[in-house]
Amino acid sequence: MFSQGQLVFAGFFVVAFIFLMIFSYRKDIKLHRKYYKGSLFILVGFIIFILLLFALKTYLHP
C-alpha cells in the first residue's frame, strides 16, 4: 500500500508538525490567555449541543 520511504517520511512529518505546534503554542501562550479567555465554555457548549443532537437522532430513529 505505502512504500517504506513514504512511511518514514510520514513519521518524520508528523513528529516535526507536532513539535512545531507545541513550540508555537508555548510562544503565544500569553496572547492566548489574554484574548481567548472563556473559550473553553464555548467548546463545552458546542460539544453538549452535538451530543444532544446525536441523542435526539438516536431516540427518534425508529
N, CA, C and O atoms as a Maestro MAE file, in Angstrom:
{
 s_m_m2io_version
 :::
 2.0.0
}

f_m_ct {
 s_m_title
 :::
 protein
 m_atom[248] {
  # First column is atom index #
  i_m_mmod_type
  r_m_x_coord
  r_m_y_coord
  r_m_z_coord
  i_m_residue_number
  s_m_chain_name
  s_m_pdb_residue_name
  s_m_pdb_atom_name
  i_m_atomic_number
  :::
  1 25 0.827 -1.184 0.000 1 A "MET " " N  " 7
  2 3 0.000 0.000 0.000 1 A "MET " " CA " 6
  3 2 0.879 1.258 0.000 1 A "MET " " C  " 6
  4 15 0.772 2.082 -0.909 1 A "MET " " O  " 8
  5 25 1.732 1.411 0.994 2 A "PHE " " N  " 7
  6 3 2.682 2.517 1.034 2 A "PHE " " CA " 6
  7 2 4.085 1.939 1.027 2 A "PHE " " C  " 6
  8 15 4.330 0.877 1.598 2 A "PHE " " O  " 8
  9 25 4.996 2.635 0.386 3 A "SER " " N  " 7
  10 3 6.382 2.171 0.383 3 A "SER " " CA " 6
  11 2 7.045 2.527 1.714 3 A "SER " " C  " 6
  12 15 6.523 3.328 2.488 3 A "SER " " O  " 8
  13 25 8.191 1.923 1.960 4 A "GLN " " N  " 7
  14 3 8.929 2.176 3.202 4 A "GLN " " CA " 6
  15 2 9.334 3.642 3.311 4 A "GLN " " C  " 6
  16 15 9.269 4.227 4.392 4 A "GLN " " O  " 8
  17 25 9.752 4.239 2.193 5 A "GLY " " N  " 7
  18 3 10.143 5.647 2.203 5 A "GLY " " CA " 6
  19 2 8.984 6.578 2.525 5 A "GLY " " C  " 6
  20 15 9.160 7.574 3.225 5 A "GLY " " O  " 8
  21 25 7.791 6.252 2.010 6 A "GLN " " N  " 7
  22 3 6.618 7.081 2.297 6 A "GLN " " CA " 6
  23 2 6.251 7.008 3.773 6 A "GLN " " C  " 6
  24 15 5.882 8.018 4.371 6 A "GLN " " O  " 8
  25 25 6.350 5.825 4.363 7 A "LEU " " N  " 7
  26 3 6.039 5.678 5.791 7 A "LEU " " CA " 6
  27 2 7.049 6.418 6.663 7 A "LEU " " C  " 6
  28 15 6.673 7.026 7.665 7 A "LEU " " O  " 8
  29 25 8.311 6.372 6.296 8 A "VAL " " N  " 7
  30 3 9.338 7.093 7.049 8 A "VAL " " CA " 6
  31 2 9.101 8.598 6.945 8 A "VAL " " C  " 6
  32 15 9.187 9.315 7.942 8 A "VAL " " O  " 8
  33 25 8.802 9.076 5.735 9 A "PHE " " N  " 7
  34 3 8.522 10.496 5.554 9 A "PHE " " CA " 6
  35 2 7.309 10.923 6.381 9 A "PHE " " C  " 6
  36 15 7.334 11.970 7.028 9 A "PHE " " O  " 8
  37 25 6.256 10.116 6.360 10 A "ALA " " N  " 7
  38 3 5.048 10.442 7.132 10 A "ALA " " CA " 6
  39 2 5.368 10.501 8.622 10 A "ALA " " C  " 6
  40 15 4.876 11.383 9.326 10 A "ALA " " O  " 8
  41 25 6.183 9.577 9.104 11 A "GLY " " N  " 7
  42 3 6.554 9.582 10.520 11 A "GLY " " CA " 6
  43 2 7.324 10.831 10.896 11 A "GLY " " C  " 6
  44 15 7.017 11.469 11.904 11 A "GLY " " O  " 8
  45 25 8.328 11.192 10.092 12 A "PHE " " N  " 7
  46 3 9.090 12.413 10.368 12 A "PHE " " CA " 6
  47 2 8.211 13.655 10.271 12 A "PHE " " C  " 6
  48 15 8.347 14.579 11.074 12 A "PHE " " O  " 8
  49 25 7.324 13.679 9.304 13 A "PHE " " N  " 7
  50 3 6.446 14.829 9.130 13 A "PHE " " CA " 6
  51 2 5.547 15.011 10.348 13 A "PHE " " C  " 6
  52 15 5.388 16.128 10.841 13 A "PHE " " O  " 8
  53 25 4.957 13.917 10.837 14 A "VAL " " N  " 7
  54 3 4.063 14.001 11.997 14 A "VAL " " CA " 6
  55 2 4.832 14.486 13.227 14 A "VAL " " C  " 6
  56 15 4.352 15.354 13.957 14 A "VAL " " O  " 8
  57 25 6.005 13.935 13.454 15 A "VAL " " N  " 7
  58 3 6.800 14.346 14.620 15 A "VAL " " CA " 6
  59 2 7.183 15.824 14.513 15 A "VAL " " C  " 6
  60 15 7.065 16.561 15.491 15 A "VAL " " O  " 8
  61 25 7.640 16.264 13.340 16 A "ALA " " N  " 7
  62 3 8.034 17.664 13.157 16 A "ALA " " CA " 6
  63 2 6.828 18.591 13.299 16 A "ALA " " C  " 6
  64 15 6.936 19.662 13.895 16 A "ALA " " O  " 8
  65 25 5.693 18.187 12.761 17 A "PHE " " N  " 7
  66 3 4.490 19.015 12.842 17 A "PHE " " CA " 6
  67 2 4.048 19.186 14.294 17 A "PHE " " C  " 6
  68 15 3.729 20.295 14.721 17 A "PHE " " O  " 8
  69 25 4.029 18.100 15.045 18 A "ILE " " N  " 7
  70 3 3.623 18.178 16.454 18 A "ILE " " CA " 6
  71 2 4.606 19.048 17.240 18 A "ILE " " C  " 6
  72 15 4.189 19.857 18.069 18 A "ILE " " O  " 8
  73 25 5.909 18.886 16.983 19 A "PHE " " N  " 7
  74 3 6.909 19.699 17.670 19 A "PHE " " CA " 6
  75 2 6.710 21.181 17.374 19 A "PHE " " C  " 6
  76 15 6.766 22.008 18.284 19 A "PHE " " O  " 8
  77 25 6.479 21.523 16.105 20 A "LEU " " N  " 7
  78 3 6.278 22.933 15.749 20 A "LEU " " CA " 6
  79 2 4.988 23.497 16.329 20 A "LEU " " C  " 6
  80 15 4.947 24.666 16.713 20 A "LEU " " O  " 8
  81 25 3.945 22.696 16.398 21 A "MET " " N  " 7
  82 3 2.693 23.168 17.001 21 A "MET " " CA " 6
  83 2 2.883 23.454 18.493 21 A "MET " " C  " 6
  84 15 2.401 24.469 18.995 21 A "MET " " O  " 8
  85 25 3.577 22.570 19.196 22 A "ILE " " N  " 7
  86 3 3.830 22.784 20.624 22 A "ILE " " CA " 6
  87 2 4.706 24.022 20.820 22 A "ILE " " C  " 6
  88 15 4.437 24.835 21.705 22 A "ILE " " O  " 8
  89 25 5.742 24.169 20.010 23 A "PHE " " N  " 7
  90 3 6.638 25.331 20.098 23 A "PHE " " CA " 6
  91 2 5.866 26.635 19.854 23 A "PHE " " C  " 6
  92 15 6.049 27.611 20.582 23 A "PHE " " O  " 8
  93 25 5.004 26.648 18.829 24 A "SER " " N  " 7
  94 3 4.235 27.857 18.515 24 A "SER " " CA " 6
  95 2 3.241 28.182 19.616 24 A "SER " " C  " 6
  96 15 3.059 29.348 19.967 24 A "SER " " O  " 8
  97 25 2.595 27.154 20.166 25 A "TYR " " N  " 7
  98 3 1.630 27.398 21.231 25 A "TYR " " CA " 6
  99 2 2.321 27.964 22.469 25 A "TYR " " C  " 6
  100 15 1.817 28.906 23.080 25 A "TYR " " O  " 8
  101 25 3.444 27.410 22.836 26 A "ARG " " N  " 7
  102 3 4.164 27.904 24.020 26 A "ARG " " CA " 6
  103 2 4.641 29.344 23.815 26 A "ARG " " C  " 6
  104 15 4.669 30.134 24.759 26 A "ARG " " O  " 8
  105 25 5.012 29.673 22.591 27 A "LYS " " N  " 7
  106 3 5.475 31.021 22.305 27 A "LYS " " CA " 6
  107 2 4.334 32.042 22.449 27 A "LYS " " C  " 6
  108 15 4.571 33.175 22.869 27 A "LYS " " O  " 8
  109 25 3.126 31.656 22.109 28 A "ASP " " N  " 7
  110 3 1.982 32.571 22.122 28 A "ASP " " CA " 6
  111 2 1.043 32.358 23.312 28 A "ASP " " C  " 6
  112 15 -0.092 32.833 23.278 28 A "ASP " " O  " 8
  113 25 1.476 31.672 24.344 29 A "ILE " " N  " 7
  114 3 0.566 31.318 25.438 29 A "ILE " " CA " 6
  115 2 0.020 32.552 26.165 29 A "ILE " " C  " 6
  116 15 -1.124 32.540 26.619 29 A "ILE " " O  " 8
  117 25 0.826 33.620 26.282 30 A "LYS " " N  " 7
  118 3 0.339 34.827 26.953 30 A "LYS " " CA " 6
  119 2 -0.789 35.475 26.153 30 A "LYS " " C  " 6
  120 15 -1.764 35.957 26.730 30 A "LYS " " O  " 8
  121 25 -0.659 35.488 24.834 31 A "LEU " " N  " 7
  122 3 -1.717 36.057 23.999 31 A "LEU " " CA " 6
  123 2 -2.986 35.205 24.064 31 A "LEU " " C  " 6
  124 15 -4.095 35.739 24.070 31 A "LEU " " O  " 8
  125 25 -2.824 33.886 24.111 32 A "HIS " " N  " 7
  126 3 -3.994 33.007 24.199 32 A "HIS " " CA " 6
  127 2 -4.761 33.259 25.489 32 A "HIS " " C  " 6
  128 15 -5.991 33.317 25.490 32 A "HIS " " O  " 8
  129 25 -4.039 33.406 26.568 33 A "ARG " " N  " 7
  130 3 -4.711 33.651 27.850 33 A "ARG " " CA " 6
  131 2 -5.426 35.003 27.863 33 A "ARG " " C  " 6
  132 15 -6.469 35.146 28.501 33 A "ARG " " O  " 8
  133 25 -4.877 35.982 27.170 34 A "LYS " " N  " 7
  134 3 -5.464 37.328 27.169 34 A "LYS " " CA " 6
  135 2 -6.684 37.406 26.261 34 A "LYS " " C  " 6
  136 15 -7.723 37.923 26.674 34 A "LYS " " O  " 8
  137 25 -6.580 36.909 25.043 35 A "TYR " " N  " 7
  138 3 -7.632 37.123 24.054 35 A "TYR " " CA " 6
  139 2 -8.661 36.000 23.973 35 A "TYR " " C  " 6
  140 15 -9.758 36.221 23.461 35 A "TYR " " O  " 8
  141 25 -8.348 34.830 24.452 36 A "TYR " " N  " 7
  142 3 -9.268 33.698 24.321 36 A "TYR " " CA " 6
  143 2 -9.791 33.227 25.669 36 A "TYR " " C  " 6
  144 15 -10.088 32.046 25.848 36 A "TYR " " O  " 8
  145 25 -9.901 34.146 26.610 37 A "LYS " " N  " 7
  146 3 -10.438 33.808 27.914 37 A "LYS " " CA " 6
  147 2 -11.919 33.438 27.777 37 A "LYS " " C  " 6
  148 15 -12.680 34.174 27.149 37 A "LYS " " O  " 8
  149 25 -12.331 32.322 28.348 38 A "GLY " " N  " 7
  150 3 -13.717 31.893 28.297 38 A "GLY " " CA " 6
  151 2 -14.059 31.047 27.089 38 A "GLY " " C  " 6
  152 15 -15.209 30.635 26.941 38 A "GLY " " O  " 8
  153 25 -13.101 30.775 26.224 39 A "SER " " N  " 7
  154 3 -13.400 29.980 25.035 39 A "SER " " CA " 6
  155 2 -13.650 28.519 25.376 39 A "SER " " C  " 6
  156 15 -14.271 27.800 24.593 39 A "SER " " O  " 8
  157 25 -13.175 28.071 26.534 40 A "LEU " " N  " 7
  158 3 -13.424 26.692 26.946 40 A "LEU " " CA " 6
  159 2 -14.925 26.450 27.141 40 A "LEU " " C  " 6
  160 15 -15.417 25.367 26.822 40 A "LEU " " O  " 8
  161 25 -15.646 27.428 27.651 41 A "PHE " " N  " 7
  162 3 -17.085 27.277 27.848 41 A "PHE " " CA " 6
  163 2 -17.818 27.151 26.512 41 A "PHE " " C  " 6
  164 15 -18.803 26.420 26.411 41 A "PHE " " O  " 8
  165 25 -17.350 27.846 25.509 42 A "ILE " " N  " 7
  166 3 -17.944 27.743 24.181 42 A "ILE " " CA " 6
  167 2 -17.708 26.357 23.608 42 A "ILE " " C  " 6
  168 15 -18.606 25.773 23.002 42 A "ILE " " O  " 8
  169 25 -16.511 25.829 23.796 43 A "LEU " " N  " 7
  170 3 -16.203 24.481 23.327 43 A "LEU " " CA " 6
  171 2 -17.071 23.444 24.031 43 A "LEU " " C  " 6
  172 15 -17.609 22.547 23.383 43 A "LEU " " O  " 8
  173 25 -17.212 23.557 25.341 44 A "VAL " " N  " 7
  174 3 -18.045 22.621 26.097 44 A "VAL " " CA " 6
  175 2 -19.501 22.724 25.642 44 A "VAL " " C  " 6
  176 15 -20.170 21.703 25.485 44 A "VAL " " O  " 8
  177 25 -19.991 23.934 25.432 45 A "GLY " " N  " 7
  178 3 -21.361 24.111 24.947 45 A "GLY " " CA " 6
  179 2 -21.567 23.504 23.579 45 A "GLY " " C  " 6
  180 15 -22.607 22.897 23.323 45 A "GLY " " O  " 8
  181 25 -20.601 23.654 22.697 46 A "PHE " " N  " 7
  182 3 -20.690 23.080 21.359 46 A "PHE " " CA " 6
  183 2 -20.710 21.553 21.418 46 A "PHE " " C  " 6
  184 15 -21.477 20.916 20.697 46 A "PHE " " O  " 8
  185 25 -19.874 20.966 22.271 47 A "ILE " " N  " 7
  186 3 -19.845 19.511 22.415 47 A "ILE " " CA " 6
  187 2 -21.157 19.000 22.989 47 A "ILE " " C  " 6
  188 15 -21.667 17.972 22.542 47 A "ILE " " O  " 8
  189 25 -21.707 19.700 23.969 48 A "ILE " " N  " 7
  190 3 -23.002 19.310 24.535 48 A "ILE " " CA " 6
  191 2 -24.091 19.396 23.473 48 A "ILE " " C  " 6
  192 15 -24.959 18.525 23.411 48 A "ILE " " O  " 8
  193 25 -24.060 20.431 22.637 49 A "PHE " " N  " 7
  194 3 -25.041 20.578 21.568 49 A "PHE " " CA " 6
  195 2 -24.956 19.418 20.582 49 A "PHE " " C  " 6
  196 15 -25.987 18.874 20.187 49 A "PHE " " O  " 8
  197 25 -23.755 19.033 20.178 50 A "ILE " " N  " 7
  198 3 -23.573 17.916 19.257 50 A "ILE " " CA " 6
  199 2 -24.061 16.613 19.888 50 A "ILE " " C  " 6
  200 15 -24.718 15.811 19.225 50 A "ILE " " O  " 8
  201 25 -23.741 16.399 21.171 51 A "LEU " " N  " 7
  202 3 -24.213 15.195 21.856 51 A "LEU " " CA " 6
  203 2 -25.732 15.175 21.976 51 A "LEU " " C  " 6
  204 15 -26.349 14.115 21.867 51 A "LEU " " O  " 8
  205 25 -26.335 16.337 22.198 52 A "LEU " " N  " 7
  206 3 -27.791 16.423 22.263 52 A "LEU " " CA " 6
  207 2 -28.420 16.079 20.914 52 A "LEU " " C  " 6
  208 15 -29.413 15.353 20.860 52 A "LEU " " O  " 8
  209 25 -27.855 16.590 19.842 53 A "LEU " " N  " 7
  210 3 -28.349 16.238 18.511 53 A "LEU " " CA " 6
  211 2 -28.221 14.743 18.238 53 A "LEU " " C  " 6
  212 15 -29.132 14.129 17.683 53 A "LEU " " O  " 8
  213 25 -27.093 14.161 18.627 54 A "PHE " " N  " 7
  214 3 -26.900 12.718 18.442 54 A "PHE " " CA " 6
  215 2 -27.903 11.916 19.272 54 A "PHE " " C  " 6
  216 15 -28.440 10.914 18.799 54 A "PHE " " O  " 8
  217 25 -28.156 12.354 20.510 55 A "ALA " " N  " 7
  218 3 -29.115 11.658 21.363 55 A "ALA " " CA " 6
  219 2 -30.522 11.759 20.783 55 A "ALA " " C  " 6
  220 15 -31.268 10.780 20.805 55 A "ALA " " O  " 8
  221 25 -30.895 12.924 20.266 56 A "LEU " " N  " 7
  222 3 -32.214 13.060 19.664 56 A "LEU " " CA " 6
  223 2 -32.354 12.198 18.424 56 A "LEU " " C  " 6
  224 15 -33.401 11.589 18.205 56 A "LEU " " O  " 8
  225 25 -31.320 12.140 17.619 57 A "LYS " " N  " 7
  226 3 -31.346 11.317 16.417 57 A "LYS " " CA " 6
  227 2 -31.503 9.837 16.807 57 A "LYS " " C  " 6
  228 15 -32.289 9.111 16.198 57 A "LYS " " O  " 8
  229 25 -30.764 9.408 17.806 58 A "THR " " N  " 7
  230 3 -30.849 8.019 18.245 58 A "THR " " CA " 6
  231 2 -32.209 7.718 18.846 58 A "THR " " C  " 6
  232 15 -32.767 6.649 18.597 58 A "THR " " O  " 8
  233 25 -32.752 8.630 19.627 59 A "TYR " " N  " 7
  234 3 -34.033 8.428 20.295 59 A "TYR " " CA " 6
  235 2 -35.199 8.433 19.311 59 A "TYR " " C  " 6
  236 15 -36.123 7.630 19.444 59 A "TYR " " O  " 8
  237 25 -35.166 9.333 18.323 60 A "LEU " " N  " 7
  238 3 -36.273 9.465 17.395 60 A "LEU " " CA " 6
  239 2 -36.216 8.529 16.207 60 A "LEU " " C  " 6
  240 15 -37.198 8.394 15.477 60 A "LEU " " O  " 8
  241 25 -35.086 7.884 16.004 61 A "HIS " " N  " 7
  242 3 -34.948 6.964 14.874 61 A "HIS " " CA " 6
  243 2 -35.679 5.653 15.204 61 A "HIS " " C  " 6
  244 15 -35.406 5.039 16.235 61 A "HIS " " O  " 8
  245 25 -36.613 5.217 14.329 62 A "PRO " " N  " 7
  246 3 -37.410 4.001 14.643 62 A "PRO " " CA " 6
  247 2 -36.620 2.734 14.667 62 A "PRO " " C  " 6
  248 15 -37.176 1.664 14.917 62 A "PRO " " O  " 8
  :::
 }
 m_bond[247] {
  # First column is bond index #
  i_m_from
  i_m_to
  i_m_order
  :::
  1 1 2 1
  2 2 3 1
  3 3 4 2
  4 3 5 1
  5 5 6 1
  6 6 7 1
  7 7 8 2
  8 7 9 1
  9 9 10 1
  10 10 11 1
  11 11 12 2
  12 11 13 1
  13 13 14 1
  14 14 15 1
  15 15 16 2
  16 15 17 1
  17 17 18 1
  18 18 19 1
  19 19 20 2
  20 19 21 1
  21 21 22 1
  22 22 23 1
  23 23 24 2
  24 23 25 1
  25 25 26 1
  26 26 27 1
  27 27 28 2
  28 27 29 1
  29 29 30 1
  30 30 31 1
  31 31 32 2
  32 31 33 1
  33 33 34 1
  34 34 35 1
  35 35 36 2
  36 35 37 1
  37 37 38 1
  38 38 39 1
  39 39 40 2
  40 39 41 1
  41 41 42 1
  42 42 43 1
  43 43 44 2
  44 43 45 1
  45 45 46 1
  46 46 47 1
  47 47 48 2
  48 47 49 1
  49 49 50 1
  50 50 51 1
  51 51 52 2
  52 51 53 1
  53 53 54 1
  54 54 55 1
  55 55 56 2
  56 55 57 1
  57 57 58 1
  58 58 59 1
  59 59 60 2
  60 59 61 1
  61 61 62 1
  62 62 63 1
  63 63 64 2
  64 63 65 1
  65 65 66 1
  66 66 67 1
  67 67 68 2
  68 67 69 1
  69 69 70 1
  70 70 71 1
  71 71 72 2
  72 71 73 1
  73 73 74 1
  74 74 75 1
  75 75 76 2
  76 75 77 1
  77 77 78 1
  78 78 79 1
  79 79 80 2
  80 79 81 1
  81 81 82 1
  82 82 83 1
  83 83 84 2
  84 83 85 1
  85 85 86 1
  86 86 87 1
  87 87 88 2
  88 87 89 1
  89 89 90 1
  90 90 91 1
  91 91 92 2
  92 91 93 1
  93 93 94 1
  94 94 95 1
  95 95 96 2
  96 95 97 1
  97 97 98 1
  98 98 99 1
  99 99 100 2
  100 99 101 1
  101 101 102 1
  102 102 103 1
  103 103 104 2
  104 103 105 1
  105 105 106 1
  106 106 107 1
  107 107 108 2
  108 107 109 1
  109 109 110 1
  110 110 111 1
  111 111 112 2
  112 111 113 1
  113 113 114 1
  114 114 115 1
  115 115 116 2
  116 115 117 1
  117 117 118 1
  118 118 119 1
  119 119 120 2
  120 119 121 1
  121 121 122 1
  122 122 123 1
  123 123 124 2
  124 123 125 1
  125 125 126 1
  126 126 127 1
  127 127 128 2
  128 127 129 1
  129 129 130 1
  130 130 131 1
  131 131 132 2
  132 131 133 1
  133 133 134 1
  134 134 135 1
  135 135 136 2
  136 135 137 1
  137 137 138 1
  138 138 139 1
  139 139 140 2
  140 139 141 1
  141 141 142 1
  142 142 143 1
  143 143 144 2
  144 143 145 1
  145 145 146 1
  146 146 147 1
  147 147 148 2
  148 147 149 1
  149 149 150 1
  150 150 151 1
  151 151 152 2
  152 151 153 1
  153 153 154 1
  154 154 155 1
  155 155 156 2
  156 155 157 1
  157 157 158 1
  158 158 159 1
  159 159 160 2
  160 159 161 1
  161 161 162 1
  162 162 163 1
  163 163 164 2
  164 163 165 1
  165 165 166 1
  166 166 167 1
  167 167 168 2
  168 167 169 1
  169 169 170 1
  170 170 171 1
  171 171 172 2
  172 171 173 1
  173 173 174 1
  174 174 175 1
  175 175 176 2
  176 175 177 1
  177 177 178 1
  178 178 179 1
  179 179 180 2
  180 179 181 1
  181 181 182 1
  182 182 183 1
  183 183 184 2
  184 183 185 1
  185 185 186 1
  186 186 187 1
  187 187 188 2
  188 187 189 1
  189 189 190 1
  190 190 191 1
  191 191 192 2
  192 191 193 1
  193 193 194 1
  194 194 195 1
  195 195 196 2
  196 195 197 1
  197 197 198 1
  198 198 199 1
  199 199 200 2
  200 199 201 1
  201 201 202 1
  202 202 203 1
  203 203 204 2
  204 203 205 1
  205 205 206 1
  206 206 207 1
  207 207 208 2
  208 207 209 1
  209 209 210 1
  210 210 211 1
  211 211 212 2
  212 211 213 1
  213 213 214 1
  214 214 215 1
  215 215 216 2
  216 215 217 1
  217 217 218 1
  218 218 219 1
  219 219 220 2
  220 219 221 1
  221 221 222 1
  222 222 223 1
  223 223 224 2
  224 223 225 1
  225 225 226 1
  226 226 227 1
  227 227 228 2
  228 227 229 1
  229 229 230 1
  230 230 231 1
  231 231 232 2
  232 231 233 1
  233 233 234 1
  234 234 235 1
  235 235 236 2
  236 235 237 1
  237 237 238 1
  238 238 239 1
  239 239 240 2
  240 239 241 1
  241 241 242 1
  242 242 243 1
  243 243 244 2
  244 243 245 1
  245 245 246 1
  246 246 247 1
  247 247 248 2
  :::
 }
}
